[in-house]
Amino acid sequence: MKKYDIAYISSNISFLLDCYINSFKNLNLLLIDREDKLGGAWQISDARVHLQWVNKEHKKHIETINNDLKKVDVKFEIKGPLKNVRTIDDKKYISYSLYHINLGSNLFMKELIEKIKSRNNIKIVKDDIKEIILENDIFNIIGKKTYSSKKLYLTNNLKLDKITLNKKEYNLYSQHKKYKHFFIEVKSKDIKPLDVLICEGNDFYWNGEEIFDRIKQDIHKKLNNSLFFMINVSELYNTSKNTQLFSCRVKNKSFIEDFKGYLIYNKITENDVEIKVLEDDDYTQHRLMNTYIIPKTKNLEVFTEMNYFKYLVKLNKLRNEH
């Protein structure tokens, strides 16, 4: 059985970029994903919200990550921070600064995946991994087939049943959650700036406490019940002055009417506003719930924070340690 130098279980943007950069070393690399399309949550889609959430600690790494992105093509870089960020409770969002890939994640992922497929030292397989066994310093990765690797990188976005490390078993369990995304077109004769709107996510949650007058409270609570967050992506498309495009992670289909009411009441648009769904996308994400039981193990890296910028930073450090 062929032994790989590094195996990646998941094909998120961070793992894909790290795999591509590592392919220019004398390494044999393995990418495993349970789906046909690479990218995981970052699959090419106009509807999915692809933001980089950067905390104060990690801002110093932006130049480093930009240098990594430019290894795919010099035209790519992280752009931001976005300025017109709103929260549903009208308070300033301070947990993270928000960035995005300057030419859009779709173009970046398309070019990255094409370049990965051109590398003869990267093996891509579709498999649903159920078990991992570490024995004699080799990870045996078991799905429909078995794969062997000296190092293993995995996230908690898996349905992994069990991991055995030097004959000690750790039983794992996972949950799954379905996410719905809309790519929408907003038209009005006047649209005020709105880059990002957050109702829930990444250290922000509004419990609906009474903070507005009755009408505004009702409008904001309705939107809070139907939206997670959204980003304005108009600059990536050839849009007219009175048209804006948004990628949105939504909770239910009432979002369209709820968002319309929000825009009008807060005078972000005129009363003539029209909203059209251009793309409707569903994604099911599996998540291991007890990865904390896995002990720190040589050559095993478990990525558990749902923050792909942090993944990029960690992977850069791992590459430079060796």
C-alpha positions in Angstrom: 0.0 0.0 0.0 1.3 3.5 -0.9 2.3 5.6 2.0 1.5 9.3 1.7 3.5 12.1 3.4 0.4 14.1 4.4 -3.3 13.1 4.1 -6.0 15.8 4.3 -9.5 14.6 5.3 -11.7 17.5 4.0 -11.2 19.8 1.0 -12.0 23.2 2.6 -10.2 26.3 1.2 -7.4 26.1 3.9 -6.5 22.5 3.3 -6.6 22.9 -0.5 -4.3 25.8 -0.4 -1.9 24.1 2.0 -1.9 20.9 -0.1 -1.1 23.0 -3.3 1.8 24.8 -1.6 3.2 21.6 -0.2 3.0 19.9 -3.6 6.1 22.0 -4.6 8.1 20.0 -2.0 9.2 16.4 -2.5 6.0 15.1 -0.9 3.2 12.7 -1.9 -0.1 14.1 -0.8 -3.6 12.8 -0.4 -6.9 14.7 -0.4 -10.0 12.9 0.8 -13.5 14.2 0.5 -16.9 12.5 0.8 -18.3 14.6 -2.0 -17.6 14.7 -5.8 -17.0 18.4 -5.7 -14.0 19.8 -3.8 -14.3 22.7 -1.5 -16.6 21.6 1.3 -18.5 24.6 2.6 -16.3 26.6 0.2 -17.6 24.9 -2.9 -18.1 27.3 -5.9 -21.5 28.9 -5.4 -22.8 32.5 -5.6 -25.2 31.9 -2.7 -22.7 30.7 -0.1 -21.3 33.4 2.3 -17.5 33.2 2.0 -16.1 35.7 4.6 -12.8 35.7 6.4 -13.4 36.5 10.1 -10.1 37.9 11.5 -9.6 38.7 15.2 -7.1 41.2 16.6 -4.5 38.6 17.3 -4.5 37.4 13.7 -4.5 40.7 11.9 -0.7 40.6 11.9 -0.8 37.5 9.7 -2.8 39.1 6.8 0.4 39.8 4.8 1.6 36.3 5.3 -1.7 34.8 4.1 -1.8 37.2 1.2 1.6 35.8 0.2 0.1 32.3 0.3 -2.9 33.3 -1.8 -0.5 34.8 -4.4 1.1 31.4 -4.9 -2.1 30.4 -6.7 -2.0 33.7 -8.7 -0.5 37.1 -7.9 -3.9 38.8 -8.5 -5.4 37.3 -5.3 -5.4 38.8 -1.8 -7.5 39.3 1.2 -9.5 42.5 1.0 -10.8 44.5 4.0 -11.8 45.2 6.6 -15.3 45.8 5.4 -16.7 49.1 6.7 -20.5 49.0 6.5 -21.1 46.1 8.9 -24.4 46.1 10.7 -25.8 43.8 13.4 -29.4 43.1 13.9 -29.4 45.0 17.3 -27.8 48.1 15.7 -24.6 47.8 17.8 -21.1 47.8 16.6 -19.7 44.4 15.7 -16.3 44.1 17.5 -15.5 40.4 17.7 -13.9 40.2 14.3 -12.8 42.3 11.4 -14.4 41.0 8.2 -12.4 40.4 5.0 -12.9 38.6 1.7 -10.9 37.5 -1.3 -10.6 40.5 -3.6 -11.8 38.8 -6.8 -14.2 36.5 -5.1 -13.8 33.0 -3.6 -15.4 31.4 -6.6 -12.7 32.5 -9.0 -10.0 31.7 -6.4 -11.4 28.2 -5.7 -11.8 27.5 -9.4 -8.2 28.3 -10.2 -6.9 26.6 -7.1 -8.7 23.3 -7.8 -7.6 23.4 -11.4 -4.0 23.8 -10.3 -4.3 21.0 -7.7 -5.6 18.6 -10.3 -2.6 19.4 -12.5 -0.1 18.3 -9.8 1.1 14.7 -10.3 2.0 14.3 -6.6 -1.5 15.0 -5.3 -4.0 12.1 -5.2 -7.7 13.1 -4.9 -10.2 10.4 -3.7 -13.9 10.4 -2.9 -14.5 8.4 0.2 -16.4 8.6 3.5 -13.9 7.9 6.2 -15.2 6.0 9.2 -12.1 5.0 11.2 -8.5 6.0 11.7 -5.8 3.7 13.2 -2.3 4.9 14.2 0.1 2.1 14.4 3.9 2.1 14.1 3.9 5.8 13.3 1.6 5.3 10.3 -2.1 6.5 10.1 -4.3 4.0 8.4 -7.4 5.8 7.1 -10.3 3.6 6.6 -13.4 4.2 4.4 -14.5 2.0 1.5 -10.7 1.6 1.0 -7.8 2.0 3.3 -5.1 4.7 2.9 -1.8 5.1 4.7 0.0 8.4 5.7 2.8 9.6 7.8 0.9 12.8 8.8 -2.8 13.4 9.0 -4.8 16.7 9.0 -8.5 16.6 9.7 -11.3 18.9 10.8 -14.2 18.3 13.0 -16.5 18.5 9.9 -16.6 14.7 9.6 -18.7 11.6 10.4 -15.8 9.8 11.9 -16.8 6.9 14.2 -13.6 6.0 15.8 -9.9 6.8 16.1 -7.3 4.4 17.6 -4.0 5.9 18.6 -1.4 3.4 19.6 -4.0 0.7 20.5 -6.2 3.1 22.6 -9.6 3.6 21.1 -11.6 6.9 21.1 -15.2 6.6 20.0 -16.6 9.7 18.3 -20.0 11.0 17.5 -21.3 13.6 15.1 -24.3 15.8 14.4 -25.4 17.3 11.1 -26.9 20.6 10.3 -28.4 21.8 7.1 -27.6 25.3 5.9 -29.7 27.2 3.3 -28.1 29.9 1.2 -29.6 32.5 -1.2 -28.0 34.6 -3.8 -30.3 37.6 -4.1 -30.7 40.7 -6.2 -32.0 43.9 -4.5 -33.3 46.7 -6.7 -34.3 50.2 -5.6 -33.9 53.7 -6.9 -31.7 54.4 -3.9 -29.6 51.9 -1.9 -27.5 53.0 1.0 -24.2 51.2 1.8 -24.5 47.8 3.4 -21.5 45.4 3.2 -22.4 42.8 5.9 -25.5 42.2 8.1 -25.1 39.8 11.0 -28.0 38.3 12.9 -26.2 35.3 14.4 -22.7 33.8 14.1 -19.1 34.1 15.2 -19.6 35.4 18.8 -22.7 37.4 18.0 -26.2 36.5 19.1 -29.2 38.7 19.8 -31.8 37.2 22.1 -34.6 39.6 21.0 -34.5 41.7 24.1 -36.6 44.8 24.0 -34.4 47.6 22.8 -36.4 49.3 20.0 -39.8 50.8 19.6 -42.6 48.3 19.0 -42.6 48.4 15.2 -38.8 48.3 14.8 -38.5 45.6 17.4 -41.0 43.4 15.5 -39.2 44.0 12.1 -35.8 43.2 13.6 -37.0 40.1 15.4 -38.6 38.7 12.2 -35.3 39.1 10.3 -33.3 37.7 13.3 -35.5 34.6 13.0 -34.8 34.1 9.3 -31.2 35.2 8.7 -27.7 34.2 10.0 -25.6 36.6 8.1 -25.1 38.1 4.6 -22.4 39.9 2.5 -22.7 42.3 -0.3 -20.9 40.9 -3.4 -22.0 43.5 -6.0 -18.4 44.5 -6.7 -17.7 41.1 -8.2 -20.4 41.6 -10.9 -21.3 44.1 -13.5 -24.3 45.7 -11.7 -26.2 48.9 -12.3 -26.3 51.7 -9.7 -29.7 50.8 -8.4 -28.9 47.0 -8.1 -27.1 45.2 -5.3 -26.2 41.5 -5.0 -26.0 39.6 -1.7 -24.9 36.1 -0.6 -26.9 35.1 2.4 -27.0 32.2 4.9 -30.6 32.0 5.9 -32.7 30.2 8.4 -35.9 29.9 6.4 -37.7 31.2 3.3 -39.5 34.0 5.1 -36.1 35.8 4.9 -37.0 37.6 1.7 -40.1 39.4 3.1 -38.4 40.0 6.4 -35.3 41.5 4.7 -37.5 43.7 2.6 -39.3 45.1 5.7 -35.9 45.7 7.3 -34.5 47.6 4.3 -37.6 49.9 4.0 -38.0 50.6 7.7 -34.3 51.5 8.2 -34.3 53.6 5.1 -31.6 51.6 3.5 -33.7 51.4 0.3 -36.8 53.2 -0.9 -40.3 51.7 -0.6 -40.0 50.5 -4.2 -37.4 47.8 -3.3 -37.6 44.5 -5.1 -35.8 41.3 -4.0 -35.3 38.3 -6.4 -33.6 35.0 -5.5 -31.1 34.2 -8.2 -29.7 31.0 -6.6 -30.9 28.7 -3.9 -28.3 26.4 -2.3 -28.5 23.8 0.4 -25.5 22.3 2.2 -25.4 19.7 5.0 -22.4 19.9 7.3 -21.4 17.1 9.7 -19.6 18.0 12.8 -17.8 15.8 15.4 -18.9 16.8 18.8 -16.3 15.3 21.1 -12.9 15.8 19.4 -11.7 17.1 22.7 -11.2 13.5 23.8 -8.5 13.0 21.1 -5.1 13.5 22.8 -2.3 15.6 21.3 -0.5 13.2 19.0 2.6 13.6 16.9 1.9 14.1 13.2 -1.9 14.4 13.9 -3.4 17.9 13.5 -7.1 18.3 14.3 -8.7 21.6 13.3 -11.8 22.3 15.4 -12.4 26.1 15.3 -14.9 27.0 12.5 -12.7 29.8 11.3 -10.8 29.3 8.0 -8.5 32.2 8.5 -7.2 30.7 11.7 -6.8 27.4 9.7 -4.7 29.3 7.1 -2.5 30.8 9.8 -2.0 27.4 11.6 -1.1 25.6 8.4 1.4 28.3 7.4 3.1 27.8 10.8 3.1 24.0 10.3 4.8 24.3 6.9 7.5 26.6 8.3 8.2 24.3 11.3 9.7 21.7 9.0 
